[in-house]
């Protein structure tokens, strides 16, 4: 057992120092938010100076849209909420700004041959695309946007430079964008590999720990039966006088209490795992289902749960989703299903499985139906969590699973 604990301790130390996918996304988003503000501040004087070359009011509107989106992205990255959405908005609005730039310029001479100020935040936009889009989409954006800028440079609205300078400007932006794309993609892939390896190692170590703890428990119970239960039975068999019978009864009560205590202190897992592990397992389970679920994950980074809690949450959630697929559909009506996962502080989790389907009356569920009572409610209660089922006929159902028991109210 000491060897298993030592390995688990080493694994826990490595997991705390390793870079996870969630950390990569957090750091990348915050770096983009910070550099977006820095680049925006640097280009502000040029943007103000070039506003006179545009349709009246267009310069101010363009700055408000792009700078406002960059500020929103910075706030979202700090709060870790809707980072991808804000990055996608910035990438899309920047592409739109490039497309309409030639239409907004009414006095090309006022540019004095200078590059449009949009050029200086091109890398911010391509980095936002890397954060928001899959690799193929981000790659296409990183190459297409600088090419579009290079084409604009050939016209009066872009400074009407020679072809070589336009190509050099575009290539410079492509090189910077590709460098960001490669770095973030490599970090993501490395972090995913680390997450997968940690998850597999934790499962193996936890299995070994459980097996060893179970063997210790068996030895403990065997000794208890031999030392207490058999002795009590022999004393009861030999009791002849009232005093001996009373002694045997006391010994029997003591043996029962000791057996109850042994049963209540069963083997427990030794390690915690990150909430993203549970999220990945639930997403993997969804790929085997015939009905689609909309998945929403909030505040999963930095949340760790005991292995026993993760197993209970996973099994109860899968059972709730299976129940929804089996019973929620109504003829002639499409059923929407959602899986919502929310981390609560550093050590809690709330999972909601909701649908707008047939619903049911809880009081009418037969006792022999064990899916809700045993597979969800009792399983969570035994693990120290809770389960709440809210439903009504023709009004859908929402099953809220929380660990620990007070997490659904934010009291962790």
N, C-alpha and C positions, 0 to 999 in steps of 0.2 A: 504493500500500500504506500510505503514511503517513496518508492520509485515512481509510482504513478503520480503522487502529489508533486514530486520534484519536477516531473515532465510537464505537468499542467502549469506549475508556477513559471517554468521557463517559457512555455507557450504564451502565457498571459503577459509576461514581460515583453516578448517579441511583438505581440499584438498591439500593445500600447504604443510601441515605438514605430511600428510599420505605418506606411502610408496607405490608407484605404481609399476606395473609389469615392466615398462620400467626402473625405477630406480633400481629395483632388478637385472635386467639383466646387467645394466651398472656397478653396484657395484660388482657383481659376476665376470664379465669379467675382471675388473681392478684388483680385488684381485687375481684372477688366474694369470694374467700377472705379477703382482708384485712378488707373491710367486714363480712363475716359475723361474724368474730371480734370486731370493734369493737361492732357492734350487739348481739351475744350478751352481751358483757361488760356493756353498759349495761342490758340487760333482766334480768340475773341477780338483782339485789336484788328487783325486782318479782315475778319468778317464784318466788323463795323465799317472799316474803310471801304470795302467792296460793296456795301449796301447801296451806295449811290449809283452803281452801275446796273442795279436791278429795278424791276417794276416797283414803284413806291409801296412800301409796306411788306414787300416780298422778303427782303433781307431779314427784317425783324421776325416775320413769321417763320422763316427757315431756321433761324437761330433758336427761336422759342421751341420749335418742334424737336430739333436734334439735341440741343443742350438739355432740354427738359427730359428727353428720353434717357440721356446719359446720366442725369441726376437720379432719375427713377431707378435705373439699373444699379447705381451705387447704393441706394437705400435698400433695394431688394436683396443685393448681395450681402449686406450687413445683417439684414433680418432673416436671410435664408428663406425667403418666400417669393415664389414666382420669378426666380432668376432666369430660367430658360425663356419664359414668356417675355420678360423685359429685353433680353438679349435678342430674341427674334424680332421684336418690334424695332429695335435700333437698327438691325441689319436691313430689315425691309424698308424702313423710312429713309435710310441712307441711300439705298439703291433708287428709291423713288426720287430723292433729291437730286441725284446725278442725272436721272432721265429728264427732269423738268428744268435743270439748270440752263440749258440753251434757250428755253422758252422764256425764262425770267430775265435774262440779260437784255437790256434795251440800249445800253451805252457801252459797247465793248472797249472803247478807247479809255474809259475810266479804270479799266483793269490794268492798263499800262503794261501789258504783256505778262503780268504776274499770273501764277497758277491760281485757280479758284481755291478759296479757303477750304473747301470740302476735301481737297487732297490730303490735308494734314491730319485728318481724322479717319483716313481710309483704313489704316491698320486697326483702329478701334472697331470699325464696322466688320472687318474680316474676322477679327478675334471674337466678336459677338456671334457671328455665324458659326464659328467653331464650337462655341459653348452651346448654341441652341439647336444645331442641326446634326444629323448623322454624318459620318465621314464623307460619303459620296457627295451629299449636298453641300457640306462645308467646303470641300475641294472645288466644286464647280463655282461656288460663290467667290472663293478666294482668287480664282483665276479670271472669272468674268468681270468682276467689278473693276479691277485695275485696267483691263482691256477697254472697258467702257470709258473710263477716265481718259485713257490715252487717245481714244477717238475724239472725245470732247476737246482735248488740247489742240487738235488740228484745226479747229474752227475758231472764228473770232471770239465767241463766247468763252472759249477756254484759253485764250491768249494767242492763238494762231501761230504756234511754234512749228519748227521743221519736224519732219517725220522722225529723225533720229532722237531728238530730245523727247518727243512724245513716247517713243518706244522705251527709252531709258527710264522715264518716270514710271511707266507702267510696269516695267520689269522690276524696278526697285520695290514698288508696292507688292508685287507678286512674291518676291523673295521674302520680304518681311512677313507677309501673310502665311506663306508656306512654312516658314520657320515656326511660327506660333502654332500652326496646325499640327506639325510633326511633334513638337514638344508636348502639347496637351494630349494628343492621341497616344503617344508612348507612355505618358504618365497614367492615363486611363487604363491601358492594357496591362501595365505592370501592377497597378492597384487591383484590378480585377483578378489577376492571377494570385496575388497575395490573399485577397478575400476568399477565393475558392480554396486555396491551400489551407488557410486557417479554419475554414468551416469544416473541411474534411478531417483535419487533425483534431479539432475539438470534438467532433463526433466520435472518432476512434478513442481518444483519451477518456471521454465521458463513458463510453461503453465499457472500457477496461475498468474504470473506477466503479461503475455500477456493478459489474460482475464481482469485483473484489469485495465491495461493500455487501453485496447479497450473500456471498460466501461467509463473510464475517457474521452476518445476521443469522444465517442458518446454524453456524456453530454456536452462537449465543443462545438461540432458541433451543437447540438440542441440549445444551447444558442446563438451561432453565427447566426443560421438561424432565431431565434426569434428576436434577437436584431438588426440584420443588414439587412437580406434579406427581412423579412416581412415589416420592416419599409421602406425600399426602394420601395417595391411594393406598399405600401399604399401611399407614397409620389408621386410616378409616376402616380397612378390612380387619385390623387387629383390635379395634376399639370395642371394649365390652361394657365398661362402666360409663355412666353419664359424663363424668369428667373427661374421659378419653374421647368420647364422641364430641364433646364441646371443643376439645383441643383440635380434633380432626377437622371440625367445621371452620375454626379460625384459620387453620393451615390452608384449607381449600379456598377461603376468601382471599388470603394473601397470595396464593398461587394465581388466582384469576386476575387480581390486580397487577401482578407482575407480568402476566401474559398481555394484558391490555396495554401496559406501558411499553412493552417490547414491540407491539403492533403499531403503536402511535409514533415510535421513533424509528421508522424505516430508513433504508439507505437513501441518501440525498446526493444530488449532483455536486461536483466540486467547482465548476467553472461558470463564468458568465459569458455570454456571446452578445454581439452587437445586434441591434434591431434590424439593420439592413440584411442580416442573414435570414431573419424571419420573413422579411419582405421578399427576398429572392425565392425562398421556398414557396411562399404563397403564389407568386407570379408563375413559378414552374407548375404548381398544381392547376392553375387556371388554364394552362395550355392543354390540359387533358380533358377539360370540360367542353360540352357541346354548346352551352349558352355563354355569351360574352358578358363580362363584368367590366365596368368602368373602375379603374384603380386610382385612388388618390392617396398620396403619401405626404405627410407633414411632419417635420421635425424628427426625422429618423436618425440623423447623424449624432453621434455622441451618446446615444442611449444604449445601455447594456442591461440585459436581463439574465436571470439564472436559466440554465439549460432546461430545468423542469418547467419553468414558466413558459419558455419558448415552445416546448413540446405541447403543453396544454393549450396555449393560444393557437398554435398551428392546427392541432387536431380538432379543436372546437370550431375554429373558423371554417375549416374544410367541411365539417359536418353541417354547419349552418348554410354554406353555399350549396351543398348537395340537397339539403332540404328545400332551398329556394328553387332549384332546378326541377325538383320532383313535384312540388305542390303549388308553385306560384302562378304558373301559366293559366290564363283564361282564354277560352275560344274567342277568336275574333279581335283580340286585343294584344298589342305588343307589350312585353314586360321589360322594364328597365331595371338593371341590377347594378349595384355599386358595392365596392369593397373599399372602405376608408380606414387607413392605418395612421395613427397619430402617436408620436412619442410624447411622453409626459415627463418633463424634467429629465433627470439623468438615469432614472431607473424604473420607468413605468410605461405602459402601453395601453391604448384603447383601440379596439378594432370594431368597426360597424359593418355589418352585412345587411344591406337594405334593398328592397324591391318594391315596386308599385303594383304587385300582382293580386292574387285572389285573397290573400290574408286568411286569418282563421280566428276562431274563438278559443282562447287558451283553455277555458274551463271545459270545453267539449273534447279535448284531446284525451283518448283512452289511456289508462295507466300502463297498458302493455306497450305503448309506443315509447321507446326509450331514447329516441334521437335527441329530443329537447332536454328531458330531465336528466338522463345519465351522461350522454355524450357531450353535452354542453354545460348545463348548470352544475351537476355534481363534479364533473371533471375540473371545472374552473374553481369550484369551492375547495376541492381537495388540494389544489395547487396554490391556494391562498389568493385566488382572484374572485371575480364575480361575473355573472351573466344576467343581462336584463333583456326580456323579450316583450316587444310592444307590437301588437297586431290587432286588426279587426277585419271582419269579413268585407271583402272588396275594397279594402283600403291599404293593402300591402302589409309588409312586416319589416321591422328593424330589430336586429339582434345586436346588442352592444356587449362586447366581451372586454373585460378590463383586468389588468394585473399591475400592481396589487389591487385588493378589493376597492380601495378608495380612489383609484386613478381616474375613474370616469368623472369625478367631481374636481379633479386637479389636486387632490390631497394625497401626495405621495410621501 
